[in-house]
Amino acid sequence: MISALADYARLARAGWTLARHDALIPREFAHLTPAPVRLAGAVSRIGAVGRAKRPGERLALAFEKLGPAYVKLGQFMATRPDIVGFELADDLGRLQDKMPPFSEAAARREIEKAFGKPVEALFETFSAPIAAASIAQAHKATLKDGSRVAVKILRPQIEAKAGREFRAFARAAAVVEAVSKAARRMEPVKFVETLKASAAIELDLRLEAGAASELAENLKSESQVRVPGVVWPLTAKRVLTVEWISGTPLGDLAALDRRGVDRRALAKLVIRNFLTQALHDGFFHADMHQGNMIVDDDGRLGLIDFGIMGRLDEQARRTFAEIIYGFIARDYRRTAEVHFEAGYVPPGHSMEAFAQALRAVGEPLQGRNAHEVDMSRVLQQLFDVTALFDMHLRPELVLLQRTMVTVEGVARVLDPGIDMWDAATPVVKDYVTRSIGLEAQGEKLRAATRKAAEIAPRLPHYVEAIGKAAERYMENGAAAEPARSGDRGALAAALWFAGASGLALAAALALR
């Protein structure tokens, strides 16, 4: 009872804050609501601030006022433009994850609590906060061996605060789901559960360290890209220590120009590196905005902040690559087939009609540079197509899609004339060739050959089983009792082996 009252009090405070920013029942959407709701909205807007701003901008400001859990809610909503619309998603995507820092003394206490030693015993130098976000803040430090590092520390009591807010979210979602049939289709309870799970990962910095380490390993052959190394002895659940990368943020165009950085080449590198992560490794940085990318002192692209990562399984990667390549090659029929094969389009729809719809999306993009194409409008058209053909988008593909929009925006700022298709083609073509081309088929045949070689020592047993089964059949004739299940299994295995061996042998000979 007490927890329920506390939750409703938190929700009431949130409602008041949203109303103060005209984000509870925004005037732009009030006409879509019943008369009593319109009246309540009009009352709630009395004295509201920032009314000249767009609804998404006002909502972002309200979320910033409400604190960490609401900031994460806004950021998560920004990944679902198919639900909230592109303008609102774009405004929430710019949500500033910046908060006042907590004291250096508190930061030092967190470090001592994590490692059982004072800061002076672990670091040669330790700075005041250099950046503060909703969940953690960063400090610059020097190790005893002189190495420069960045130290990320969770806010004191952030887990408990976030837990209380998410509990209130869950209570509100359950009420909304119970009373609103329209809202029920959006599955608000599941949405909150997903949001809570995502935040839980960010609240354990050991997981972020693992993500940084895995990404660094995946990109170790990329000489133009740099991922900071993790200092594992100084990393714990609430403290993350990584190598310091000094350089120029991608958002500081003037500084990049002063350094003589080739912004066109950098824009292509950003796009191609993202696609390399997503396609070749299936593990990608899902928050590649300008603030999380740096050109280091050696001219390499440095990636930082690994709290939000995405994964794609092999099937999703192959589907994604074939869809992109189909657009690049203007093979809309094959692109449609890929959607049907992956189950993205339910049975019963016309493949020809779907290919026609994809052509309407793809053809206007051909041969046009970034400044001539509004990608948000293109993606909105894609979402319209998915709705028309009853497509159900998988969450990881929506995260991928959102990251693509972010990466495209960064590249467009660096080089307004960039040709997105041209930049993407080498990576996508290479992946398609390796995953579904002759090289991939050859590897599958080699694998079949190896499997056949593993089973070969058992061949005499299978041959003997076939012989015995044949003898019994000849002795007893068609009226004989059916072979026992063990005999049938051996016979089936032997027949399978004969076919597999023949295929493997042919493959081995062909690939020599």
C-alpha positions, 0 to 999 in steps of 0.5 A: 500500500505504501509503495503504491502511494509512493509510486502514484506520488512520483507519477503525479510529480511527473505529470505536473512537470510534463504539464509545465512544459506542455508535454502532457497533452500537447496542444498540437495533438489535443484535437485528437482527444475526447472533449473532457481530455481537451479541457484538461489539457487546456487547463494543464497548459496554463502557465506552461513554459517553452510553448514556442518549441516543438512537442518533442523538444518540450518533452525532452526538456521535461524528461531532463527535469525529471531525472535519469530514468526519464532521460533513458525513457526518452532515449529509448522512445527515440529508437522507435520512430515507427511508433512515436513518429520521426519528428518526435524521435529526432527531438528526443534523440537530441535529449541531452544526457547531461546532469550536474556532477556529483562531488569529487569527494563522493566519487573518491568514496565510490572508488575506495568502496569498489577497490578497498584502497584510497584514490591516492593508492591507485592513481597518480592524479585524479581530476574533478568531474569533466563530464556528467550524465544521468547515470554516471560521470567521468574523471580524467586520471593518471595511473602510477605508470604514467598512463592517462585514463578515463574513469567512469563512476556511477552516481551514488544510489542511482540503482535505487532511484532508477528502481523506484522510477521503473516501478512507477513506470510499470504500475502506470503501464499496467493501468494504461494496458488495462483501461485502453484497448488502443494502448494495449496493442502497443504493449506498454508493460512489455515496453517498460520491461524492455526499458528496465532491462536496458537500463540494468545493463548500463547500471553494471559497468563491468558489462560496458567494459566487456562490450568495449573489449569485444568491440576492440577485438572485433576491430583490431584489424581496422588500422583507422579505428581505435577503441580504448583498452579496458584497465581491468584491475580498476574496473568494477560494477560501479567504476570503469577505467579505460585508456584515455583518447585525446583528440578532436570530437567529430562535432567540432568541425572548425577544429577538424578543419584546423587540423587538416582532417579530410572530412569527406574521407572521415564521413565514409569511414564512419559509415563503413565502420558502422556497417563493418560492425553490424554485418561482419561481426553482428555486434555494433555500437548503437550510440554513434552520435558525434559526442561518442566519436573522436579523431585522435592525435594520430588521425584515427577514428576513436569510439567511446561510451559503450553503454548501448550496443546492438547484436544481430544473429547471422540470419538477421545480418544476411537479411539486412545485407541482402536488403541493402544490396538489393537497393544498391543494385536496384534489384527490387524483386530480390529485395522483396523475396528476402523480406518474404523468406525472412518472414518479415512479410506475412503470407498472403501478400503479393510479392510483386506488389511489395517489390513495386512498393520498394521500388517507389522507395528506392528509385528516388534515392539513386544517384543522389547525394545526402543533401538531396535526400531527407533520410527521415522521410525515406524511412517514414515511407519505409515504415508506411510500407511495412504498415501496408504489408503488415510487417512486424519489425524485430527490436534489434532491427529497429535499433539498427535502423535508428543507429543508421539514421544517427550515423547518416546524420553524422556523415551528412554533417561532415560531408553534406555531399556524401553519396550514402550508397557509394559509401556503403557499397564496398562493405555490403558487397564484400559481406554479401560475397562472403556470406552468400557468394561462391566463397560461402558456399565453398566453405559450407561444402568443406564443412560437409566434407569434414562432417563426412570424414568424422562419420566415416569410421562408423561406415562398416557398422552401417553397411552391416546393418543394411546387410542384416536388414536386407537378409531379414526382408528376403527371408520373411518377405513382405508379410514379415514383421516390420523392422525394429526401430533400431534397425530402421534408424540404422538403415536411415542413417546409412542411407543418409550417410551414403548421400552425404558422403557422395555430396561431400566427396564431390565437393572435396574434388570440386574444391581441390 
